[in-house]
């Protein structure tokens, strides 16, 4: 079969005469052509042999997106479904370091929200990229913040696919940064350590204390006694244990106990997380009785060493107060957290230009929001943005929209967020799968319809 403009038009002329490609799209399609048949893999695992003409027909029916410019890229992204591929624009940029290849495949943009699809592959075949790989210190430079989630994994090629969503995008040029990732990630729920407070206190009956200036940060789990602990932090009067021994926690080789003691009716534990796997692990501690009753007391975690931004290594002091007049022998230490078996931090980045942004529809809604005024509702393929001005309070109404398509279905939202600078308020809701806005029959907020301009 000879591939030419004439044969392409002949293959798709029935019912597609009104579809047109730009010269750039046409050139990209011709550049991707092969004389032999192509295989496209569907999620159903059924394989259909498609001729080049049929591939062109499918691409032209969609008239945009990765299917129109790169059949190979469409195959890579087939797991996302045809409805998503329609809106994706090819990127095809690569960054490789330490035998890990990061490839930014495609992106899409709607107003100030960008979605980027990328893959990580272990080209050295060391099994470092797995089905439960988690990205660390990732960001979309040019966006205010980003969220990442794994959407697919191919064990044959050791390739994981991720979706990064960035909001408040202010530039057409964007850089994807992934500084590190971990694999073999396991989330373990609260479980007993087997140690009572009394048994732990007996390990170090007279703990050595210091009162350092704790200027590396701290966190507090709210509960009874949190005000007293916060006051100690502010005054610099919180006692901290001096290291006394080194005990590696079984199953968590990255975690070491350096000191333990009962001080002023509070259990203190000093833990060190190493600079390798410990950067990606986490620990949460609480006290429970034998009947699983939680103490209800606050838990304070003070950082004793300056740590690398975004990671969890270093020394921390955990302070767990006991209820007043409690018997230490009746309270057991419980732990939960995150463990991993692989860590890699070579760092990868790719820069590319986003497609221009626009909202397909804008409108308003006659809705009493209380302390603020709703100004605009914007609908796009990616989701809905609600903008207003005023003051936002905790009891402000829930503005999660109900979107109804012409076929009666309601597309699902994958995420939502709200931001305010004290005056401007912006709600953002992203669809799980991009929506053809021409098929939207109605949008309501708190039961009130959005009236489109």
C-alpha positions as CSV (number, residue, x, y, z in Angstrom):
1,X,0.0,0.0,0.0
2,X,1.3,3.4,-0.9
3,X,1.0,6.1,1.8
4,X,0.1,9.5,0.4
5,X,-2.4,12.4,0.9
6,X,-4.6,10.8,-1.7
7,X,-4.8,7.4,-0.1
8,X,-5.4,8.9,3.3
9,X,-8.3,10.9,2.0
10,X,-9.7,7.9,0.2
11,X,-9.6,5.7,3.3
12,X,-11.6,8.1,5.4
13,X,-13.8,10.1,3.0
14,X,-17.1,8.5,4.0
15,X,-18.5,10.5,6.9
16,X,-15.2,12.3,7.6
17,X,-15.1,14.9,4.8
18,X,-15.5,17.8,7.3
19,X,-12.5,16.7,9.4
20,X,-9.2,18.5,8.7
21,X,-5.7,18.2,9.9
22,X,-3.2,21.0,10.2
23,X,-0.1,20.7,8.0
24,X,1.9,20.0,11.2
25,X,-0.4,17.2,12.2
26,X,-0.4,15.7,8.7
27,X,3.4,15.7,8.6
28,X,3.6,14.1,12.0
29,X,1.2,11.3,10.9
30,X,3.2,10.6,7.8
31,X,6.4,10.5,9.7
32,X,4.9,7.8,12.0
33,X,3.7,5.6,9.1
34,X,5.0,2.1,8.5
35,X,4.2,-0.2,5.5
36,X,3.4,-3.2,7.7
37,X,0.2,-3.5,9.8
38,X,0.2,-2.1,13.4
39,X,-1.0,-3.8,16.6
40,X,-2.9,-1.8,19.2
41,X,-3.4,-3.4,22.6
42,X,-6.8,-2.9,24.2
43,X,-7.4,-3.1,28.0
44,X,-9.5,-6.2,27.3
45,X,-6.2,-7.9,26.1
46,X,-7.8,-8.7,22.8
47,X,-5.5,-7.8,19.9
48,X,-6.8,-6.4,16.7
49,X,-4.8,-6.2,13.6
50,X,-5.4,-2.8,12.1
51,X,-4.3,-1.6,8.7
52,X,-2.5,1.7,8.3
53,X,-5.6,3.1,6.7
54,X,-7.7,2.1,9.7
55,X,-5.3,3.7,12.1
56,X,-5.5,6.9,10.1
57,X,-9.3,6.7,10.2
58,X,-9.3,6.3,14.0
59,X,-6.9,9.2,14.3
60,X,-8.9,11.5,12.0
61,X,-12.2,10.7,13.7
62,X,-10.6,12.0,16.9
63,X,-9.1,14.9,14.9
64,X,-6.8,15.8,17.8
65,X,-4.6,14.5,20.6
66,X,-1.9,11.8,20.6
67,X,-3.8,9.4,18.3
68,X,-3.7,12.0,15.6
69,X,0.1,12.5,15.7
70,X,1.7,9.3,17.1
71,X,0.2,5.8,17.0
72,X,3.1,4.5,19.0
73,X,2.5,7.0,21.8
74,X,-1.2,6.1,21.6
75,X,-0.2,2.4,22.2
76,X,1.8,3.4,25.3
77,X,-1.1,5.4,26.7
78,X,-3.9,3.0,25.6
79,X,-4.5,2.0,29.3
80,X,-5.9,5.5,29.8
81,X,-8.8,4.9,27.4
82,X,-9.7,6.6,24.1
83,X,-11.7,9.4,25.9
84,X,-8.5,10.6,27.6
85,X,-6.3,10.2,24.5
86,X,-8.5,12.7,22.6
87,X,-7.3,15.5,24.8
88,X,-3.6,14.7,25.3
89,X,-0.8,16.5,23.5
90,X,2.4,14.6,22.8
91,X,5.6,15.6,24.7
92,X,8.0,12.7,24.2
93,X,10.9,14.2,26.3
94,X,13.3,11.9,28.2
95,X,15.6,12.3,31.2
96,X,17.9,9.3,32.2
97,X,20.1,8.9,35.2
98,X,21.5,5.9,37.2
99,X,19.9,3.4,34.8
100,X,16.4,4.9,35.4
101,X,14.6,6.4,32.4
102,X,11.9,9.0,32.9
103,X,9.9,9.8,29.8
104,X,7.2,12.5,29.8
105,X,4.8,11.1,27.3
106,X,2.0,13.6,27.0
107,X,0.2,16.5,28.7
108,X,-3.1,18.4,28.7
109,X,-4.1,21.7,30.1
110,X,-7.3,23.5,31.0
111,X,-7.2,27.1,32.3
112,X,-4.7,27.0,35.2
113,X,-4.6,23.2,35.6
114,X,-2.1,20.9,33.9
115,X,-2.0,17.1,33.8
116,X,1.2,15.3,32.8
117,X,1.7,11.6,32.1
118,X,5.2,10.2,32.6
119,X,6.8,6.8,33.0
120,X,9.8,5.4,34.9
121,X,11.6,2.4,33.6
122,X,14.6,0.5,35.1
123,X,16.8,0.1,32.0
124,X,19.4,-1.7,34.1
125,X,16.9,-4.5,35.0
126,X,17.5,-4.3,38.7
127,X,13.8,-4.3,39.7
128,X,13.9,-0.9,41.3
129,X,10.7,0.3,39.5
130,X,7.8,-1.7,40.9
131,X,4.0,-1.7,41.0
132,X,4.0,0.2,44.3
133,X,6.7,2.8,43.4
134,X,6.1,6.2,45.0
135,X,7.6,9.5,43.8
136,X,9.3,11.8,46.2
137,X,10.1,15.5,45.9
138,X,8.4,15.9,42.6
139,X,7.0,19.2,41.3
140,X,5.8,21.0,38.2
141,X,7.9,24.1,38.0
142,X,5.5,26.7,36.7
143,X,2.6,25.4,38.9
144,X,1.9,26.3,42.5
145,X,1.7,22.7,43.6
146,X,1.3,19.2,42.2
147,X,-0.1,15.8,43.1
148,X,1.2,12.4,41.7
149,X,-0.3,9.0,41.5
150,X,0.6,5.8,39.8
151,X,-1.9,4.7,37.1
152,X,-0.3,1.7,35.5
153,X,2.5,-0.8,35.7
154,X,4.0,-3.1,33.1
155,X,6.0,-5.9,34.8
156,X,7.5,-7.2,31.5
157,X,9.3,-3.9,31.0
158,X,9.5,-2.8,34.6
159,X,7.7,0.5,33.7
160,X,5.4,2.5,35.9
161,X,3.2,5.2,34.6
162,X,2.3,8.3,36.7
163,X,-0.2,11.1,36.4
164,X,1.0,14.5,37.8
165,X,-1.6,17.2,38.2
166,X,-0.5,20.8,38.8
167,X,-2.6,23.8,39.7
168,X,-2.2,27.5,39.5
169,X,-0.2,27.1,36.3
170,X,1.1,30.6,35.3
171,X,3.4,29.8,32.4
172,X,3.2,28.0,29.1
173,X,6.6,26.5,29.7
174,X,6.7,23.9,32.5
175,X,9.5,21.7,33.9
176,X,8.8,18.3,35.5
177,X,11.1,17.5,38.4
178,X,11.3,14.1,40.1
179,X,14.1,14.1,42.6
180,X,13.7,10.6,44.0
181,X,11.4,7.5,44.3
182,X,11.0,4.5,46.5
183,X,9.6,1.0,45.8
184,X,8.5,-1.9,47.8
185,X,6.3,0.5,49.7
186,X,4.3,-1.0,52.5
187,X,1.8,0.8,54.7
188,X,1.4,-0.9,58.0
189,X,-1.6,-0.1,60.3
190,X,-1.3,0.5,64.1
191,X,-0.1,-2.6,65.8
192,X,1.4,-3.5,69.2
193,X,5.1,-3.3,69.7
194,X,4.7,-5.8,72.6
195,X,6.2,-3.3,75.0
196,X,4.3,-1.6,77.9
197,X,5.3,1.8,79.0
198,X,6.5,0.3,82.3
199,X,8.8,-2.2,80.5
200,X,10.2,0.6,78.3
201,X,10.8,2.8,81.3
202,X,12.7,0.0,83.0
203,X,15.3,0.0,80.2
204,X,16.5,3.4,81.3
205,X,15.2,4.1,84.9
206,X,17.0,7.4,85.2
207,X,17.2,8.9,81.7
208,X,19.8,11.6,81.0
209,X,18.1,14.8,79.9
210,X,19.0,18.0,78.1
211,X,17.0,21.2,77.3
212,X,18.1,22.2,73.8
213,X,16.7,24.9,71.6
214,X,14.5,22.9,69.3
215,X,14.6,25.1,66.1
216,X,14.4,22.3,63.5
217,X,10.6,22.0,63.7
218,X,8.0,19.9,65.5
219,X,4.5,18.5,64.9
220,X,1.7,17.9,67.3
221,X,-1.2,15.4,67.2
222,X,-4.0,17.3,68.9
223,X,-5.4,15.8,72.1
224,X,-5.5,16.3,75.8
225,X,-2.3,18.1,77.0
226,X,-1.4,19.6,73.7
227,X,-1.5,23.2,75.1
228,X,0.9,22.3,77.8
229,X,3.3,20.6,75.4
230,X,3.1,23.6,73.0
231,X,3.9,25.9,75.9
232,X,7.0,23.9,76.7
233,X,8.1,24.1,73.1
234,X,7.7,27.8,73.0
235,X,9.5,28.3,76.3
236,X,12.3,25.9,75.5
237,X,11.6,23.9,78.7
238,X,10.8,20.6,77.0
239,X,13.2,17.9,78.3
240,X,14.9,15.8,75.6
241,X,16.7,12.5,76.1
242,X,20.4,12.1,75.6
243,X,21.4,9.2,73.4
244,X,22.1,6.1,75.5
245,X,22.2,3.0,73.2
246,X,21.6,1.9,69.7
247,X,18.8,-0.6,69.0
248,X,17.8,-1.4,65.4
249,X,14.1,-2.1,65.0
250,X,13.5,-5.6,63.6
251,X,12.1,-5.4,60.0
252,X,12.9,-1.7,59.8
253,X,16.6,-1.7,59.4
254,X,16.6,2.1,58.7
255,X,15.1,2.8,62.2
256,X,17.2,3.0,65.4
257,X,16.1,3.6,69.0
258,X,18.7,5.8,70.7
259,X,17.0,6.5,74.1
260,X,13.8,5.8,76.0
261,X,12.5,7.1,79.3
262,X,9.5,8.1,81.4
263,X,9.7,11.8,82.1
264,X,7.0,13.8,83.9
265,X,4.3,11.1,83.2
266,X,5.2,11.1,79.5
267,X,7.0,8.4,77.5
268,X,9.9,9.8,75.6
269,X,11.5,7.8,72.7
270,X,14.4,9.1,70.6
271,X,14.5,7.5,67.1
272,X,17.0,7.9,64.3
273,X,16.1,7.3,60.6
274,X,19.1,6.7,58.4
275,X,20.1,8.6,55.2
276,X,19.2,5.7,52.9
277,X,15.8,4.0,53.2
278,X,15.1,6.1,56.3
279,X,14.5,9.1,54.2
280,X,11.4,7.5,52.7
281,X,10.0,5.8,55.8
282,X,7.8,7.1,58.5
283,X,6.7,6.2,62.0
284,X,3.6,7.1,64.0
285,X,3.3,6.2,67.7
286,X,0.5,6.0,70.2
287,X,-0.4,4.5,73.5
288,X,-3.3,2.0,73.9
289,X,-4.7,-0.2,76.7
290,X,-5.3,-3.9,76.3
291,X,-8.9,-3.2,75.2
292,X,-7.6,-1.1,72.3
293,X,-8.6,2.1,74.1
294,X,-6.5,5.0,72.9
295,X,-5.1,7.4,75.5
296,X,-6.7,10.4,73.9
297,X,-3.5,12.3,74.8
298,X,-1.6,14.6,72.5
299,X,1.6,13.2,70.8
300,X,4.5,15.6,70.1
301,X,7.3,14.9,67.6
302,X,10.3,17.2,67.9
303,X,13.0,17.3,65.2
304,X,16.5,17.3,66.8
305,X,18.5,17.6,63.6
306,X,18.3,19.6,60.5
307,X,17.1,17.3,57.7
308,X,17.0,17.4,53.9
309,X,13.9,19.2,52.7
310,X,11.1,16.9,51.9
311,X,12.7,13.8,53.5
312,X,12.4,12.1,56.8
313,X,15.9,11.1,57.9
314,X,17.5,12.3,61.1
315,X,16.8,12.2,64.9
316,X,13.4,12.8,66.4
317,X,12.0,12.8,69.9
318,X,8.5,11.3,70.4
319,X,6.7,12.5,73.5
320,X,3.6,10.5,74.5
321,X,1.9,11.7,77.7
322,X,0.0,9.2,79.9
323,X,-3.4,10.0,81.3
324,X,-3.3,11.4,84.8
325,X,-2.8,8.7,87.5
326,X,-2.4,6.0,84.7
327,X,-0.6,2.8,85.5
328,X,2.3,2.5,83.0
329,X,2.0,-1.3,83.1
330,X,-1.5,-1.1,81.6
331,X,-0.5,1.0,78.6
332,X,1.2,-0.5,75.4
333,X,3.2,1.3,72.7
334,X,1.6,0.9,69.2
335,X,3.3,1.9,66.0
336,X,2.2,2.4,62.4
337,X,3.9,4.0,59.3
338,X,5.4,3.4,55.9
339,X,8.3,1.0,55.0
340,X,10.1,0.5,51.7
341,X,12.8,-1.7,50.3
342,X,14.2,0.4,47.4
343,X,15.3,4.0,47.2
344,X,16.7,5.9,44.3
345,X,17.5,9.6,44.1
346,X,19.5,10.4,41.0
347,X,17.1,13.2,40.0
348,X,15.3,13.6,36.6
349,X,13.8,16.7,34.9
350,X,12.2,17.6,31.5
351,X,11.1,20.9,30.2
352,X,8.4,21.4,27.5
353,X,5.7,23.9,26.4
354,X,2.0,23.4,27.3
355,X,-0.8,23.9,24.8
356,X,-2.7,27.2,25.2
357,X,-5.4,27.1,27.9
358,X,-9.1,27.9,27.7
359,X,-12.4,27.3,29.3
360,X,-15.1,25.8,27.0
361,X,-17.9,27.4,29.0
362,X,-18.3,30.1,31.6
363,X,-21.3,31.0,33.6
364,X,-22.8,32.0,36.9
365,X,-25.0,30.5,39.6
366,X,-27.6,32.2,41.8
367,X,-26.4,30.7,45.1
368,X,-26.2,32.1,48.6
369,X,-22.6,31.2,49.7
370,X,-22.9,33.2,53.0
371,X,-19.7,35.1,53.6
372,X,-18.5,35.3,50.0
373,X,-19.8,36.1,46.5
374,X,-19.7,33.6,43.6
375,X,-18.3,35.3,40.5
376,X,-17.9,32.7,37.8
377,X,-18.1,28.9,37.1
378,X,-15.8,27.7,34.3
379,X,-16.2,24.3,32.7
380,X,-13.5,22.5,30.7
381,X,-12.5,19.1,29.6
382,X,-10.5,18.5,32.7
383,X,-13.0,19.8,35.3
384,X,-14.7,22.8,36.9
385,X,-13.3,25.9,38.5
386,X,-15.5,28.1,40.7
387,X,-14.2,31.6,41.5
388,X,-15.5,34.2,44.0
389,X,-14.4,36.8,46.4
390,X,-14.9,37.4,50.1
391,X,-14.1,35.4,53.3
392,X,-14.2,31.6,53.4
393,X,-15.2,29.9,56.7
394,X,-15.3,26.3,57.9
395,X,-19.1,26.3,57.7
396,X,-19.3,27.6,54.2
397,X,-21.4,25.4,51.9
398,X,-20.0,22.4,50.1
399,X,-19.8,23.4,46.4
400,X,-19.0,20.0,44.9
401,X,-20.9,20.3,41.6
402,X,-23.2,17.7,40.0
403,X,-22.4,17.3,36.3
404,X,-25.0,15.5,34.2
405,X,-24.2,14.4,30.6
406,X,-26.8,14.1,27.9
407,X,-26.9,10.3,28.3
408,X,-27.9,10.8,32.0
409,X,-24.5,9.7,33.5
410,X,-22.6,11.8,36.0
411,X,-18.8,11.9,35.5
412,X,-16.7,11.1,38.6
413,X,-14.3,13.7,40.1
414,X,-10.8,12.4,41.0
415,X,-9.7,15.4,43.2
416,X,-10.9,18.7,44.6
417,X,-9.2,21.6,46.2
418,X,-10.0,25.1,47.5
419,X,-7.6,28.0,47.8
420,X,-7.9,31.6,49.1
421,X,-5.7,34.5,49.6
422,X,-8.1,36.2,52.1
423,X,-10.1,37.8,49.3
424,X,-10.1,35.6,46.1
425,X,-11.6,32.1,46.5
426,X,-11.1,29.3,43.9
427,X,-12.6,25.8,44.0
428,X,-11.2,23.3,41.6
429,X,-12.6,19.9,40.8
430,X,-10.9,17.5,38.3
431,X,-12.7,14.8,36.4
432,X,-11.3,11.3,36.7
433,X,-11.6,11.1,32.9
434,X,-11.7,14.2,30.6
435,X,-15.2,15.1,29.5
436,X,-16.5,16.2,26.1
437,X,-18.1,19.5,27.2
438,X,-20.4,19.4,24.3
439,X,-22.1,16.4,25.9
440,X,-22.7,18.2,29.3
441,X,-26.5,18.7,29.8
442,X,-26.4,20.5,33.1
443,X,-24.2,21.5,36.1
444,X,-25.7,22.3,39.5
445,X,-24.2,23.7,42.7
446,X,-26.1,22.9,45.9
447,X,-29.1,22.1,43.7
448,X,-28.9,25.4,41.8
449,X,-28.3,25.3,38.1
450,X,-25.3,27.0,36.5
451,X,-26.5,29.5,33.8
452,X,-23.9,29.6,31.0
453,X,-23.0,32.9,29.2
